Amino acid sequence: MIQKKPHHFHTAMLVAFVMMAFSACTERYSVLPPGFIPKIENVSLKEQKYGQRLFDQLREENQTTSDHPKYNQMIAAFDHLKQVAEVDHLPWRIYLFCDPNQINARAVHGNIIFVWSGLLDVAADEDEIAAILAYEMAHVLARHTLPVQYNALSDLFFQATEMAATLAILQLSQGMVMLSGSGWMKWAYTEAADLDPLDRKYSVDDEWVAAEVAFLVGKRSRYCPESILTFWKRIEENKDLRKNAKGLSRRLSPRKRLALLEELLLKLPDQAPPMKPLTSESATGDLSG
């Protein structure tokens, strides 16, 4: 008679991910009122060190460069956007990585923006570069780049799930396999849910907010914020560009992003609105954002 192996491990993993969908909480910022550009008062040393650690990770596999023909356009656009968004008093950093096959830009906690040279290759002019940078800056201003913070209940749940999974694997392997260390379940969930800061996929609501803030900042600038439409239309029309821009597209396809941007443009005011401080509060929400 063949005895079936228990499915404790599979059950533990299933329960872990189902329950995390209901019980996990993050420290999130209040919902941004429409028509306002959020304002940041300061950036702590802790935040700057967090961004530096992410930069150090990226630099292990990516070479920085300042030799690209459009590098100075990127710097000029970035400096101008900081001024019109009234955040030039804060420490900001922007880095260009040399990779023509990556059409990508990524803002992270600590006021750092990473750009890959493939984006500058595709951008037609400084207006399009500024439009993309404004979008990434908007994610920072709207606090979308905050690190994921789990509450005490979630931490306890991760610990219990790790223990259950470890015991299940030990039983299934008849003592041959033993997981050691702690925190691996939280790491696995963060990776699976696209919450890693360098690969995070924002919710559609977050993308809408970032687009609105980017347009409003653009209206204060010397650039044409609507140029982001021509950029994404060019991506949409070219299969190779779509492939290289997957990181920049994130959750939205170029076609859906264009639809979002076009809808938003119809609702925006003609004049740029005043700045508005954004205060923090705790809320239970969807971690996938």
Rosetta silent file (secondary structure, phi, psi, omega in degrees, C-alpha in Angstrom):
SEQUENCE: MIQKKPHHFHTAMLVAFVMMAFSACTERYSVLPPGFIPKIENVSLKEQKYGQRLFDQLREENQTTSDHPKYNQMIAAFDHLKQVAEVDHLPWRIYLFCDPNQINARAVHGNIIFVWSGLLDVAADEDEIAAILAYEMAHVLARHTLPVQYNALSDLFFQATEMAATLAILQLSQGMVMLSGSGWMKWAYTEAADLDPLDRKYSVDDEWVAAEVAFLVGKRSRYCPESILTFWKRIEENKDLRKNAKGLSRRLSPRKRLALLEELLLKLPDQAPPMKPLTSESATGDLSG
SCORE:     score description
SCORE:     0.000 S_00000001
   1 L     0.000  126.644 -179.143    0.000    0.000    0.000 S_00000001
   2 L   -89.649  125.919 -179.405    1.432    3.363   -1.058 S_00000001
   3 L   -92.857  126.008 -179.152    1.073    6.087    1.537 S_00000001
   4 L   -71.057  141.753  177.856    0.412    9.566    0.139 S_00000001
   5 L   -74.855  142.408  179.037    2.705   12.333    1.252 S_00000001
   6 L   -67.068  155.840 -178.080    1.091   15.080    3.320 S_00000001
   7 L  -110.854   36.974 -176.171    0.532   18.436    1.680 S_00000001
   8 H   -62.099  -39.203 -176.931    1.334   20.574    4.711 S_00000001
   9 H   -64.924  -48.216  179.977    3.801   22.734    2.832 S_00000001
  10 H   -61.176  -39.875  178.819    1.448   23.531   -0.033 S_00000001
  11 H   -63.907  -42.722 -179.609   -1.344   24.236    2.428 S_00000001
  12 H   -62.615  -42.809 -179.783    0.873   26.548    4.471 S_00000001
  13 H   -65.967  -41.063  179.408    1.941   28.514    1.417 S_00000001
  14 H   -63.216  -46.956  179.436   -1.634   28.831    0.154 S_00000001
  15 H   -61.539  -39.281 -178.464   -2.899   30.000    3.511 S_00000001
  16 H   -59.088  -50.348 -175.269    0.007   32.463    3.788 S_00000001
  17 H   -74.183  -33.299  177.127   -0.708   34.259    0.548 S_00000001
  18 H   -66.629  -45.278 -177.371   -4.489   34.223    0.936 S_00000001
  19 H   -70.380  -33.096  178.928   -4.343   35.639    4.451 S_00000001
  20 H   -63.112  -30.445  179.079   -1.750   38.244    3.538 S_00000001
  21 H   -63.140  -25.388 -177.476   -4.211   39.654    1.024 S_00000001
  22 H  -104.159  -30.084 -169.432   -6.549   40.428    3.941 S_00000001
  23 H  -104.911  -19.469 -174.870   -4.281   41.040    6.919 S_00000001
  24 L   -74.293  139.539  179.150   -1.156   42.819    5.656 S_00000001
  25 L  -129.310  150.407  173.851   -0.957   46.547    6.225 S_00000001
  26 E  -126.709  155.129  172.751    1.452   49.220    5.112 S_00000001
  27 E   -77.458  113.187 -175.973    2.118   52.714    6.326 S_00000001
  28 E  -121.202  158.331  178.030    0.568   54.771    3.546 S_00000001
  29 E   -88.820  156.345 -177.493    0.089   58.458    2.929 S_00000001
  30 L   -60.304  155.477  179.520   -3.297   60.086    2.829 S_00000001
  31 L   -62.261  132.534 -176.662   -5.143   60.174   -0.470 S_00000001
  32 L   -78.168  124.233  177.291   -3.957   63.121   -2.511 S_00000001
  33 L   -62.363  140.827 -179.989   -6.738   65.634   -3.263 S_00000001
  34 L   -65.603  146.274  175.859   -7.129   66.137   -7.018 S_00000001
  35 L    87.112   11.402 -179.504   -5.687   69.283   -8.525 S_00000001
  36 L  -125.579  147.336  171.517   -2.769   69.716   -6.107 S_00000001
  37 E   -97.182  117.295 -179.435    0.975   69.206   -6.349 S_00000001
  38 E   -66.549  151.334 -175.453    2.155   67.574   -3.091 S_00000001
  39 E  -121.096  134.878  177.291    5.010   69.278   -1.299 S_00000001
  40 L  -104.285  129.008 -178.495    7.913   67.665    0.562 S_00000001
  41 L   -85.251  -37.350 -178.038    9.397   69.645    3.443 S_00000001
  42 L  -158.647  164.430  175.143   12.530   67.596    4.068 S_00000001
  43 L  -126.741  121.187 -175.629   14.359   64.335    3.358 S_00000001
  44 L   -74.612  162.733  176.461   15.935   62.590    6.332 S_00000001
  45 H   -63.053  -34.347  178.020   19.428   61.116    6.409 S_00000001
  46 H   -62.802  -41.996  177.894   17.813   57.700    6.818 S_00000001
  47 H   -63.472  -42.786 -179.929   15.880   58.181    3.576 S_00000001
  48 H   -64.064  -39.055  178.951   19.026   59.260    1.737 S_00000001
  49 H   -67.484  -35.013  177.357   20.917   56.211    2.993 S_00000001
  50 H   -61.532  -47.958  178.295   18.075   53.967    1.845 S_00000001
  51 H   -62.598  -37.163  179.351   18.307   55.384   -1.674 S_00000001
  52 H   -64.383  -38.182  178.355   22.090   55.050   -1.629 S_00000001
  53 H   -63.016  -40.638  178.395   21.814   51.338   -0.780 S_00000001
  54 H   -65.376  -39.135  177.409   19.524   50.825   -3.782 S_00000001
  55 H   -63.058  -42.294  179.034   21.976   52.690   -5.996 S_00000001
  56 H   -61.545  -37.536  176.792   24.817   50.495   -4.755 S_00000001
  57 H   -63.059  -46.629 -178.724   22.756   47.410   -5.653 S_00000001
  58 H   -66.025  -36.332 -176.157   22.109   48.655   -9.175 S_00000001
  59 H   -67.471  -18.481  177.848   25.702   49.707   -9.701 S_00000001
  60 L   -65.719  -28.084 -177.289   26.849   46.122   -9.217 S_00000001
  61 L  -122.026   -1.831 -177.643   25.315   45.207  -12.588 S_00000001
  62 L  -130.616  136.014  179.663   24.946   48.584  -14.327 S_00000001
  63 L   -94.966  126.865  177.316   27.606   51.046  -15.422 S_00000001
  64 E   -78.064  154.163 -178.969   26.909   54.731  -14.880 S_00000001
  65 L  -149.824  153.865  171.997   27.731   57.188  -17.640 S_00000001
  66 L  -130.416   14.377 -175.610   27.687   60.912  -18.410 S_00000001
  67 L   -94.945   -1.441 -178.836   28.858   60.579  -22.006 S_00000001
  68 L   -67.119  141.411 -178.598   25.461   60.191  -23.632 S_00000001
  69 L   -56.983  -26.421 -177.931   24.682   62.973  -26.177 S_00000001
  70 L  -104.118   12.063 -178.832   21.455   63.822  -24.301 S_00000001
  71 H   -60.204  -45.486 -178.370   22.924   63.645  -20.792 S_00000001
  72 H   -66.117  -32.725  174.775   23.086   67.432  -20.427 S_00000001
  73 H   -63.832  -41.147  179.170   19.472   67.736  -21.608 S_00000001
  74 H   -61.869  -45.733 -179.151   18.458   65.279  -18.910 S_00000001
  75 H   -65.631  -43.352  179.964   20.283   67.238  -16.199 S_00000001
  76 H   -62.482  -43.246  178.961   18.901   70.576  -17.410 S_00000001
  77 H   -64.158  -42.521 -178.662   15.332   69.221  -17.466 S_00000001
  78 H   -64.042  -46.122  179.913   15.711   67.670  -14.021 S_00000001
  79 H   -62.402  -40.370 -179.925   17.091   70.867  -12.458 S_00000001
  80 H   -66.894  -41.573  179.802   14.294   72.951  -13.992 S_00000001
  81 H   -64.263  -37.753  176.973   11.565   70.550  -12.811 S_00000001
  82 H   -60.920  -39.253 -179.205   12.915   70.657   -9.250 S_00000001
  83 H   -67.889  -48.405 -175.450   12.633   74.446   -9.307 S_00000001
  84 H   -72.330  -24.936  175.777    9.101   74.675  -10.653 S_00000001
  85 L   -84.860   -2.232  177.978    7.922   71.919   -8.306 S_00000001
  86 L    60.943   41.398  177.360    9.485   73.896   -5.436 S_00000001
  87 L  -127.584   16.973 -178.922   11.577   70.978   -4.214 S_00000001
  88 L   -74.485   -7.558  175.164   15.014   72.207   -5.251 S_00000001
  89 L   -79.700   -9.764 -177.788   15.852   72.851   -1.577 S_00000001
  90 L   -94.633  155.681  174.470   15.917   69.077   -1.052 S_00000001
  91 L   -74.439  119.013  176.351   18.776   66.680   -1.809 S_00000001
  92 L  -123.850  149.830  173.861   18.030   64.975   -5.149 S_00000001
  93 E  -138.206  145.539  176.271   20.203   62.693   -7.233 S_00000001
  94 E  -135.603  135.521 -178.168   19.833   61.362  -10.749 S_00000001
  95 E  -127.338  143.279  176.527   21.983   58.671  -12.355 S_00000001
  96 E  -111.426  122.833  176.912   22.243   57.474  -15.939 S_00000001
  97 E   -99.576  142.541 -178.061   23.026   53.793  -16.540 S_00000001
  98 L   -86.767  101.824  176.045   24.488   52.643  -19.828 S_00000001
  99 L  -160.719   96.217 -177.801   22.096   50.137  -21.380 S_00000001
 100 L   -67.105  -13.527 -179.691   20.628   50.906  -24.823 S_00000001
 101 L   -91.952    1.536  177.809   18.265   47.933  -24.532 S_00000001
 102 L  -116.960  112.917  172.450   16.460   49.355  -21.504 S_00000001
 103 L   -95.813   91.038 -169.450   13.937   52.137  -22.012 S_00000001
 104 L  -154.681  153.249  170.773   13.401   52.786  -18.358 S_00000001
 105 E  -147.393  146.302 -175.573   13.439   55.258  -15.482 S_00000001
 106 E  -147.810  123.734  174.217   12.812   54.515  -11.829 S_00000001
 107 E   -96.132  140.599  179.508   12.360   56.786   -8.818 S_00000001
 108 E  -131.234  164.578  178.258   13.104   55.360   -5.375 S_00000001
 109 L   -57.447  136.740 -175.763   12.771   56.419   -1.769 S_00000001
 110 L   104.520    8.443  176.216   15.463   58.928   -0.855 S_00000001
 111 L    61.753   46.323  176.250   14.804   61.234   -3.824 S_00000001
 112 E  -119.441  136.776  176.293   16.898   59.321   -6.330 S_00000001
 113 E  -121.393  128.300  177.160   15.949   58.785   -9.966 S_00000001
 114 E  -104.528  135.548  177.517   17.629   56.168  -12.136 S_00000001
 115 E  -127.878  138.653  175.897   17.533   56.469  -15.922 S_00000001
 116 E  -103.314  142.368 -169.565   18.725   53.918  -18.472 S_00000001
 117 H   -60.114  -24.008  177.191   20.325   55.196  -21.669 S_00000001
 118 H   -59.229  -30.257  178.586   17.780   53.424  -23.873 S_00000001
 119 H   -67.411  -43.516  179.496   15.214   55.992  -22.739 S_00000001
 120 H   -67.517  -31.366  177.145   17.371   58.908  -23.902 S_00000001
 121 H   -62.983  -37.027 -175.448   17.954   57.128  -27.197 S_00000001
 122 H   -85.262  -32.743 -178.123   14.203   56.970  -27.821 S_00000001
 123 L   -60.542  129.974 -175.525   13.236   60.407  -26.479 S_00000001
 124 L   -74.466  -32.158 -175.664   12.824   62.795  -29.402 S_00000001
 125 L  -160.462 -176.102 -177.977   13.749   65.960  -27.503 S_00000001
 126 H   -67.926  -27.506  177.201   14.154   67.596  -24.101 S_00000001
 127 H   -61.096  -45.149 -179.297   10.368   67.965  -23.767 S_00000001
 128 H   -69.024  -37.966  176.506    9.907   64.188  -23.789 S_00000001
 129 H   -61.400  -45.496 -179.777   12.804   63.677  -21.390 S_00000001
 130 H   -63.087  -38.447 -179.122   11.272   66.243  -19.021 S_00000001
 131 H   -63.060  -41.972  178.790    7.847   64.601  -19.268 S_00000001
 132 H   -68.472  -43.010  179.530    9.228   61.213  -18.199 S_00000001
 133 H   -64.334  -37.239  177.625   11.307   62.730  -15.386 S_00000001
 134 H   -62.636  -36.257  179.231    8.280   64.676  -14.146 S_00000001
 135 H   -65.064  -45.186  179.329    6.353   61.417  -13.966 S_00000001
 136 H   -67.981  -40.022  176.424    9.048   59.742  -11.855 S_00000001
 137 H   -61.553  -35.868  179.286    9.377   62.814   -9.659 S_00000001
 138 H   -62.863  -37.175  177.213    5.597   62.725   -9.179 S_00000001
 139 H   -62.010  -37.255  177.188    5.818   59.210   -7.728 S_00000001
 140 H   -67.598  -47.896 -177.773    8.259   60.572   -5.140 S_00000001
 141 H   -61.913  -35.123 -179.810    6.101   63.625   -4.335 S_00000001
 142 L   -85.378    4.100  176.944    3.004   61.425   -3.936 S_00000001
 143 L    67.503   24.278  178.010    4.947   59.103   -1.607 S_00000001
 144 L   -73.000  -16.946 -176.197    4.514   56.069   -3.863 S_00000001
 145 L   -92.322    4.018  178.815    8.177   55.169   -3.391 S_00000001
 146 L   -58.326  139.419  176.451    7.937   54.656    0.362 S_00000001
 147 L   -60.937  148.532  177.967    9.361   51.282    1.470 S_00000001
 148 L   -68.274  128.793  178.000    6.757   48.656    2.306 S_00000001
 149 L  -118.397  124.200  178.577    6.114   48.579    6.051 S_00000001
 150 L   -97.022  143.032  179.948    4.362   45.596    7.633 S_00000001
 151 L   -79.312  175.266 -175.282    2.442   45.945   10.873 S_00000001
 152 H   -62.362  -37.577  179.603    3.057   43.856   13.995 S_00000001
 153 H   -64.094  -40.821  179.472    0.254   41.397   13.146 S_00000001
 154 H   -66.343  -40.136  178.291    1.746   40.801    9.707 S_00000001
 155 H   -61.763  -42.324  178.487    5.229   40.248   11.163 S_00000001
 156 H   -63.852  -39.254  179.463    3.809   37.694   13.587 S_00000001
 157 H   -64.762  -42.442  177.949    1.967   36.007   10.746 S_00000001
 158 H   -60.030  -43.235 -178.684    5.145   35.779    8.647 S_00000001
 159 H   -63.194  -44.021 -179.880    7.008   34.195   11.551 S_00000001
 160 H   -65.038  -40.008 -179.704    4.273   31.619   12.136 S_00000001
 161 H   -67.673  -39.130  176.065    4.075   30.788    8.430 S_00000001
 162 H   -58.970  -44.279 -179.014    7.856   30.378    8.207 S_00000001
 163 H   -64.336  -43.253 -179.761    7.761   27.923   11.090 S_00000001
 164 H   -64.146  -43.035 -179.790    4.888   25.943    9.553 S_00000001
 165 H   -65.738  -39.788  179.422    6.599   25.815    6.146 S_00000001
 166 H   -62.578  -44.889  178.902    9.915   24.775    7.703 S_00000001
 167 H   -65.003  -38.527 -179.743    8.284   21.914    9.627 S_00000001
 168 H   -65.289  -43.947  179.096    6.362   20.813    6.533 S_00000001
 169 H   -65.299  -38.982  178.261    9.502   20.720    4.384 S_00000001
 170 H   -61.715  -40.368 -179.800   11.346   18.847    7.105 S_00000001
 171 H   -71.898  -43.470 -179.221    8.568   16.242    7.232 S_00000001
 172 H   -64.026  -34.621 -179.184    8.211   15.910    3.456 S_00000001
 173 L   -89.993    3.583 -178.910   11.955   15.428    3.021 S_00000001
 174 L    55.849   42.014  175.352   12.107   13.000    5.969 S_00000001
 175 L    84.078    3.518 -176.353   14.614   15.222    7.713 S_00000001
 176 L   -83.786  -26.000 -177.471   16.868   15.689    4.669 S_00000001
 177 L  -122.051  130.830 -179.711   16.020   19.370    4.060 S_00000001
 178 L  -137.295  119.425  177.567   15.981   22.048    6.733 S_00000001
 179 L   -80.295  134.902  178.440   15.416   25.758    6.098 S_00000001
 180 L  -120.754  164.172  179.748   17.483   28.053    8.276 S_00000001
 181 L    88.553  170.717 -179.893   17.402   31.777    8.915 S_00000001
 182 L  -130.783  158.426  177.048   14.478   34.138    9.321 S_00000001
 183 L    91.601   -1.905 -176.205   12.694   36.644    7.128 S_00000001
 184 H   -71.535  -30.382  179.327   12.649   34.530    3.978 S_00000001
 185 H   -68.370  -41.443  177.375    8.843   34.333    3.875 S_00000001
 186 H   -63.818  -41.809  178.409    8.518   38.137    4.014 S_00000001
 187 H   -61.890  -43.696 -178.618   11.164   38.447    1.292 S_00000001
 188 H   -63.396  -40.935  179.463    9.341   35.891   -0.889 S_00000001
 189 H   -66.439  -42.974 -179.985    6.032   37.706   -0.500 S_00000001
 190 H   -59.753  -41.928  179.362    7.612   41.096   -1.258 S_00000001
 191 H   -68.716  -45.105 -176.435    9.151   39.729   -4.451 S_00000001
 192 H   -65.634  -32.354 -177.667    6.016   37.836   -5.540 S_00000001
 193 L   -91.588    9.948  178.843    3.771   40.865   -4.996 S_00000001
 194 L    57.789   43.276  178.984    6.069   43.206   -6.957 S_00000001
 195 L  -105.045    0.414  175.681    6.783   45.312   -3.876 S_00000001
 196 L   -61.918  134.661 -172.855   10.548   45.353   -4.314 S_00000001
 197 L   -61.131  -27.334 -178.367   11.564   49.042   -4.602 S_00000001
 198 L   -89.002  -10.134 -179.061   13.481   48.545   -7.851 S_00000001
 199 L  -130.178   12.455 -172.139   10.722   46.549   -9.549 S_00000001
 200 L   -61.871  134.866  175.363    7.574   47.838   -7.889 S_00000001
 201 L  -104.226  120.179 -177.455    4.449   47.912  -10.008 S_00000001
 202 L   -80.386  154.790  175.553    2.101   50.708   -8.983 S_00000001
 203 L   -69.342  164.303  178.062   -1.659   50.403   -8.865 S_00000001
 204 H   -61.948  -37.683  177.767   -3.748   52.078  -11.551 S_00000001
 205 H   -61.726  -42.771  178.507   -4.839   54.655   -8.963 S_00000001
 206 H   -64.593  -39.557  178.980   -1.207   55.459   -8.167 S_00000001
 207 H   -64.291  -37.808  178.287   -0.417   55.765  -11.873 S_00000001
 208 H   -63.266  -46.759 -179.584   -3.343   58.193  -12.271 S_00000001
 209 H   -62.163  -45.627 -179.596   -2.111   60.341   -9.367 S_00000001
 210 H   -62.071  -40.957  178.996    1.462   60.366  -10.674 S_00000001
 211 H   -63.706  -42.097 -179.931    0.283   61.337  -14.163 S_00000001
 212 H   -63.487  -47.279 -179.902   -1.833   64.181  -12.769 S_00000001
 213 H   -62.616  -41.360  179.670    1.007   65.534  -10.626 S_00000001
 214 H   -61.737  -42.754  177.746    3.438   65.225  -13.547 S_00000001
 215 H   -63.668  -42.141 -178.091    1.116   67.191  -15.826 S_00000001
 216 H   -66.865  -39.392  174.825    0.600   69.886  -13.194 S_00000001
 217 H   -64.392  -42.282  179.668    4.351   70.224  -12.629 S_00000001
 218 H   -60.225  -35.056  179.889    4.815   70.318  -16.392 S_00000001
 219 H   -66.986  -22.491  176.731    2.354   73.199  -16.693 S_00000001
 220 H   -83.041  -13.858 -170.289    4.620   75.230  -14.407 S_00000001
 221 L   -96.136  178.329  176.204    7.652   74.463  -16.552 S_00000001
 222 L   -86.355    1.002 -176.774    9.058   75.657  -19.857 S_00000001
 223 L   -98.392  169.176  177.672    8.352   72.218  -21.331 S_00000001
 224 L   -99.646  103.833 -176.502    5.310   70.735  -23.038 S_00000001
 225 L   -63.922  -24.886  179.530    3.893   68.096  -20.654 S_00000001
 226 L   -68.664  -10.336  179.900    1.676   66.685  -23.432 S_00000001
 227 H   -64.405  -16.711  176.693    4.836   65.442  -25.166 S_00000001
 228 H   -63.603  -25.666  177.209    4.584   62.321  -23.033 S_00000001
 229 H   -67.390  -43.968  179.198    1.769   61.265  -25.376 S_00000001
 230 H   -65.812  -33.812  177.180    4.020   61.351  -28.429 S_00000001
 231 H   -61.603  -50.687 -176.323    6.621   59.366  -26.494 S_00000001
 232 H   -73.123  -27.763  174.989    4.200   56.587  -25.591 S_00000001
 233 H   -65.300  -38.426  178.168    2.617   56.551  -29.043 S_00000001
 234 H   -66.552  -37.345  176.723    6.046   55.869  -30.488 S_00000001
 235 H   -65.564  -44.535 -177.384    6.531   53.024  -27.989 S_00000001
 236 H   -62.513  -35.380 -173.627    3.102   51.580  -28.794 S_00000001
 237 H   -82.526   -8.102 -175.431    3.720   51.570  -32.542 S_00000001
 238 L  -123.774  118.958 -176.206    7.035   49.700  -32.382 S_00000001
 239 H   -61.180  -43.835 -179.332    7.221   46.080  -31.189 S_00000001
 240 H   -65.229  -40.090  178.495   10.908   46.268  -30.267 S_00000001
 241 H   -65.617  -40.005  178.021   10.419   49.486  -28.314 S_00000001
 242 H   -59.919  -40.796 -179.894    7.478   47.944  -26.427 S_00000001
 243 H   -64.102  -45.861 -177.920    9.689   45.019  -25.445 S_00000001
 244 H   -73.386  -17.145 -177.346   12.509   47.245  -24.188 S_00000001
 245 L  -101.198   16.243 -178.748   10.072   49.510  -22.339 S_00000001
 246 H   -60.482  -38.955  179.083    8.400   46.807  -20.222 S_00000001
 247 H   -64.695  -37.210  178.929   10.093   48.108  -17.082 S_00000001
 248 H   -74.386  -33.812  179.254    8.852   51.627  -17.749 S_00000001
 249 H   -67.445  -33.995 -177.302    5.342   50.418  -18.611 S_00000001
 250 L    55.140 -122.966 -174.832    5.070   48.544  -15.335 S_00000001
 251 L   -76.819  -27.102 -174.967    1.463   47.442  -14.792 S_00000001
 252 L   -97.391  135.341  171.911   -0.010   49.389  -17.728 S_00000001
 253 L   -71.195  158.074  177.040    0.556   48.532  -21.374 S_00000001
 254 H   -52.813  -38.617 -179.523    1.520   51.510  -23.589 S_00000001
 255 H   -65.240  -44.663  179.896   -2.007   51.477  -25.060 S_00000001
 256 H   -68.855  -35.432  178.304   -3.687   51.586  -21.646 S_00000001
 257 H   -65.567  -40.706  176.696   -1.263   54.228  -20.434 S_00000001
 258 H   -60.550  -41.874  179.115   -2.087   56.399  -23.442 S_00000001
 259 H   -62.849  -41.599  178.681   -5.788   56.024  -22.705 S_00000001
 260 H   -63.077  -46.089 -178.063   -5.202   57.053  -19.086 S_00000001
 261 H   -64.821  -41.719 -179.578   -3.137   60.086  -20.090 S_00000001
 262 H   -66.407  -39.562  177.695   -5.623   61.244  -22.725 S_00000001
 263 H   -65.596  -41.211 -178.398   -8.540   60.926  -20.292 S_00000001
 264 H   -65.837  -39.542 -178.925   -6.647   62.804  -17.604 S_00000001
 265 H   -59.068  -33.675 -179.602   -5.716   65.667  -19.917 S_00000001
 266 H   -69.665  -18.864 -174.987   -9.387   66.395  -20.539 S_00000001
 267 H  -103.048   -8.513 -175.195   -9.976   66.868  -16.805 S_00000001
 268 L   -79.587  148.549  175.719   -6.997   69.021  -15.877 S_00000001
 269 L   -72.170  160.742 -179.863   -7.280   72.777  -15.239 S_00000001
 270 L   -71.553  -33.152 -177.758   -5.582   75.186  -17.609 S_00000001
 271 L  -104.710  148.916  177.934   -3.473   76.729  -14.858 S_00000001
 272 L   -70.796  136.880 -177.321   -1.120   74.960  -12.474 S_00000001
 273 L   -83.230  172.928  176.962   -2.541   74.762   -8.920 S_00000001
 274 L   -72.956  167.792  176.877   -0.763   75.684   -5.659 S_00000001
 275 E   -77.603  156.687  178.965    1.405   73.280   -3.705 S_00000001
 276 E  -143.198  123.357  177.052   -0.117   71.223   -0.899 S_00000001
 277 E   -61.381  146.784  179.582    1.720   69.468    1.963 S_00000001
 278 L  -116.111  118.643 -177.405    1.050   65.748    2.173 S_00000001
 279 L  -101.725  155.467 -175.143    0.764   64.277    5.676 S_00000001
 280 E   -92.730  154.306  173.715    1.094   60.654    6.623 S_00000001
 281 E  -156.862  157.302  179.511   -1.447   58.322    8.120 S_00000001
 282 E   -90.987  139.152  179.529   -1.781   54.573    8.600 S_00000001
 283 E  -153.012  147.328  174.668   -4.252   52.685    6.458 S_00000001
 284 L   -84.380  131.070 -176.186   -5.021   49.169    5.454 S_00000001
 285 L  -155.092  179.568  178.810   -4.676   48.786    1.751 S_00000001
 286 L   -75.076  117.196 -177.410   -3.734   46.682   -1.232 S_00000001
 287 L   -68.100  -18.126 -176.477   -0.036   45.916   -0.992 S_00000001
 288 L   -69.696   -8.444  178.319    0.233   45.465   -4.742 S_00000001
 289 L   -93.383    0.000    0.000    0.267   49.231   -5.122 S_00000001
